[in-house]
Amino acid sequence: MKSIFVIVFAVAFAACNNSGNTGHDDTDTSNKLPSDTAVHDMSTDTTVQPLVATAQAVFSETQADTVVTGNASFDTLQGGKVRLKLDITVPKMANKTVAVHIHEHGDCGDRGNASHGHWNPSNKPHGKWGAGDFHAGDIGNVKLDSKGHGTLSVETDLWTIGGSHMTNILKKAVIVHSGTDDFTTQPTGNAGSRIGCGVIQ
């Protein structure tokens, strides 16, 4: 009888001792996500914003040794599609190709890392724009000429300027990378460091 009492007491003590751990998860990695993760930030504001006709992101460099200038202009077309006209100059990257993506947060701080990962509201794998699965922010690669100048134009119904958080590009960052997007490596395309940034507003 005494042994039964000891067992019951031990079980009750263990249960009480574990109750203080409720809500604590030692495997929580929420503060350990890499800056270039493609995981959608579920804390994103889901408020529907008023639609506007145009928006623009003006680029500046995020690295002291690499000048980046230009802009990304967004215009709403008849029928609701959005047209992006990208114009960038990166003299140091003359005759090379650089990747450009829309990133989730409109913050160019910490050398562009404050923008976090690619904008990916539907939680799809990284890929090539218009082919299979891809992030809504997977714009692609821009070939630069002998002066480091390049342009790109995209029209899509996946974006709106305002509207639902699933399509709204306002207050997102456009990041210029130092390398070429391979369209395969997850979740970044192995596109290199962040050398330029502009916030869409």
C-alpha positions as CSV (number, residue, x, y, z in Angstrom):
1,M,0.0,0.0,0.0
2,K,2.9,2.3,0.8
3,S,4.5,1.7,-2.6
4,I,1.2,2.6,-4.4
5,F,1.1,5.9,-2.4
6,V,4.7,6.7,-3.4
7,I,3.9,6.0,-7.1
8,V,0.7,8.2,-7.1
9,F,2.7,11.0,-5.3
10,A,5.5,10.8,-7.9
11,V,3.1,11.0,-10.8
12,A,1.2,13.9,-9.3
13,F,4.5,15.8,-8.6
14,A,5.7,15.3,-12.2
15,A,2.4,16.6,-13.6
16,C,2.6,19.7,-11.4
17,N,6.2,20.3,-12.3
18,N,5.5,20.1,-16.1
19,S,2.5,22.5,-15.9
20,G,4.9,25.4,-15.6
21,N,6.2,24.8,-19.1
22,T,2.9,25.3,-20.8
23,G,3.4,27.5,-24.0
24,H,7.1,27.1,-24.0
25,D,8.6,25.4,-27.1
26,D,12.4,24.8,-27.1
27,T,12.2,24.2,-30.9
28,D,10.8,27.7,-31.6
29,T,12.9,29.2,-34.4
30,S,10.8,32.3,-35.0
31,N,13.7,34.5,-34.0
32,K,16.3,32.5,-36.0
33,L,14.9,32.7,-39.5
34,P,17.6,33.8,-42.0
35,S,17.1,37.3,-43.5
36,D,16.6,35.9,-47.0
37,T,13.9,33.3,-46.0
38,A,10.9,32.9,-48.3
39,V,8.6,32.1,-45.5
40,H,5.6,34.4,-45.6
41,D,5.4,36.6,-42.5
42,M,2.0,35.9,-41.1
43,S,2.1,39.1,-39.1
44,T,1.7,41.1,-42.4
45,D,-1.1,43.7,-42.2
46,T,-4.2,42.1,-43.9
47,T,-6.0,45.4,-44.2
48,V,-7.4,46.2,-47.6
49,Q,-5.7,49.4,-48.8
50,P,-7.3,52.0,-51.2
51,L,-6.3,51.3,-54.9
52,V,-4.1,53.9,-56.5
53,A,-3.0,54.3,-60.1
54,T,0.8,54.6,-59.8
55,A,3.7,53.9,-57.4
56,Q,7.4,54.1,-57.5
57,A,10.5,52.7,-55.7
58,V,13.7,54.8,-56.0
59,F,16.9,52.8,-55.6
60,S,19.9,53.5,-53.5
61,E,22.9,51.4,-52.7
62,T,23.0,49.2,-49.6
63,Q,26.8,48.5,-49.8
64,A,29.3,51.4,-49.5
65,D,31.4,50.1,-52.4
66,T,28.6,49.6,-55.0
67,V,26.7,52.6,-56.4
68,V,23.1,51.7,-57.4
69,T,20.7,54.2,-59.0
70,G,17.4,54.1,-60.8
71,N,13.8,53.3,-60.1
72,A,10.9,50.9,-60.4
73,S,7.7,52.5,-61.6
74,F,4.3,50.7,-61.3
75,D,1.2,51.7,-63.3
76,T,-2.3,50.4,-63.2
77,L,-3.5,49.6,-66.8
78,Q,-7.0,49.3,-68.2
79,G,-8.4,46.0,-67.1
80,G,-6.6,46.1,-63.8
81,K,-3.1,44.7,-64.7
82,V,-0.1,46.4,-63.2
83,R,2.9,47.3,-65.4
84,L,6.4,47.5,-63.9
85,K,9.1,49.5,-65.7
86,L,12.5,48.9,-64.1
87,D,15.5,51.1,-64.9
88,I,18.7,50.6,-62.9
89,T,22.3,51.5,-63.2
90,V,25.1,49.6,-61.3
91,P,28.4,50.7,-62.9
92,K,30.4,48.2,-60.9
93,M,28.3,45.4,-62.4
94,A,28.8,46.5,-66.1
95,N,28.2,43.7,-68.6
96,K,26.8,41.4,-65.9
97,T,23.3,40.2,-65.0
98,V,21.7,41.0,-61.6
99,A,18.6,39.6,-60.0
100,V,15.7,41.8,-58.8
101,H,13.0,40.7,-56.4
102,I,10.2,42.3,-54.4
103,H,10.8,41.6,-50.7
104,E,8.2,41.5,-48.0
105,H,8.9,44.5,-45.9
106,G,9.4,48.1,-47.0
107,D,12.6,48.6,-45.0
108,C,16.0,49.0,-46.6
109,G,17.8,49.1,-43.2
110,D,20.6,46.8,-42.2
111,R,22.1,46.8,-45.8
112,G,18.7,45.7,-47.2
113,N,18.3,42.7,-44.8
114,A,15.4,44.5,-43.0
115,S,13.3,43.8,-46.0
116,H,13.3,40.1,-45.1
117,G,12.6,37.4,-47.7
118,H,10.9,37.5,-51.1
119,W,7.3,38.7,-51.0
120,N,5.4,35.4,-51.2
121,P,1.8,35.8,-49.9
122,S,0.7,32.4,-51.4
123,N,3.6,30.5,-49.9
124,K,4.8,29.0,-53.1
125,P,8.4,27.8,-53.9
126,H,10.8,30.2,-55.5
127,G,11.0,29.9,-59.2
128,K,11.0,31.7,-62.6
129,W,8.4,34.3,-63.3
130,G,5.6,32.9,-65.4
131,A,6.8,29.3,-65.4
132,G,5.4,26.9,-62.8
133,D,5.5,27.9,-59.2
134,F,7.1,31.2,-58.2
135,H,6.9,33.9,-55.6
136,A,4.8,37.0,-56.3
137,G,8.1,38.9,-55.8
138,D,10.2,36.8,-58.2
139,I,10.8,39.5,-60.8
140,G,13.8,37.9,-62.4
141,N,17.2,38.9,-63.9
142,V,18.3,42.2,-65.6
143,K,21.1,42.2,-68.1
144,L,23.3,45.3,-67.7
145,D,25.2,47.0,-70.5
146,S,28.8,48.3,-70.7
147,K,27.8,51.2,-68.4
148,G,26.0,49.0,-65.9
149,H,22.6,50.1,-67.2
150,G,19.6,47.8,-67.6
151,T,15.8,47.9,-68.0
152,L,13.0,45.4,-67.6
153,S,9.2,45.6,-68.2
154,V,6.6,43.3,-66.7
155,E,2.8,43.3,-66.9
156,T,0.8,41.1,-64.5
157,D,-2.5,40.6,-62.8
158,L,-0.8,39.2,-59.7
159,W,-0.1,42.7,-58.4
160,T,-2.3,45.6,-57.4
161,I,-1.3,49.0,-56.2
162,G,-3.3,49.0,-53.0
163,G,-6.1,46.5,-52.5
164,S,-5.8,43.1,-50.9
165,H,-2.6,42.1,-48.9
166,M,-2.4,39.1,-51.2
167,T,-1.7,41.4,-54.2
168,N,-0.8,44.8,-52.9
169,I,2.8,45.8,-53.7
170,L,2.8,49.1,-51.7
171,K,5.2,49.3,-48.8
172,K,7.2,46.4,-50.1
173,A,11.0,46.7,-51.0
174,V,12.5,46.1,-54.4
175,I,15.9,44.6,-53.9
176,V,18.8,44.5,-56.4
177,H,21.1,41.5,-55.9
178,S,24.8,41.1,-56.9
179,G,24.3,37.8,-58.7
180,T,22.0,36.0,-61.1
181,D,18.9,34.2,-60.0
182,D,19.2,30.5,-60.9
183,F,15.4,30.1,-60.5
184,T,16.0,26.8,-58.6
185,T,17.8,27.3,-55.3
186,Q,15.3,27.6,-52.4
187,P,14.2,30.0,-51.3
188,T,16.5,32.7,-52.8
189,G,17.6,31.6,-56.2
190,N,21.2,31.9,-55.0
191,A,21.0,35.5,-56.2
192,G,23.9,36.9,-54.1
193,S,24.1,39.8,-51.7
194,R,21.7,42.8,-51.6
195,I,23.4,45.8,-53.3
196,G,20.4,48.1,-53.9
197,C,17.0,48.8,-52.4
198,G,14.0,51.0,-52.9
199,V,10.6,51.0,-51.1
200,I,7.4,51.0,-53.2
201,Q,5.3,54.1,-52.3
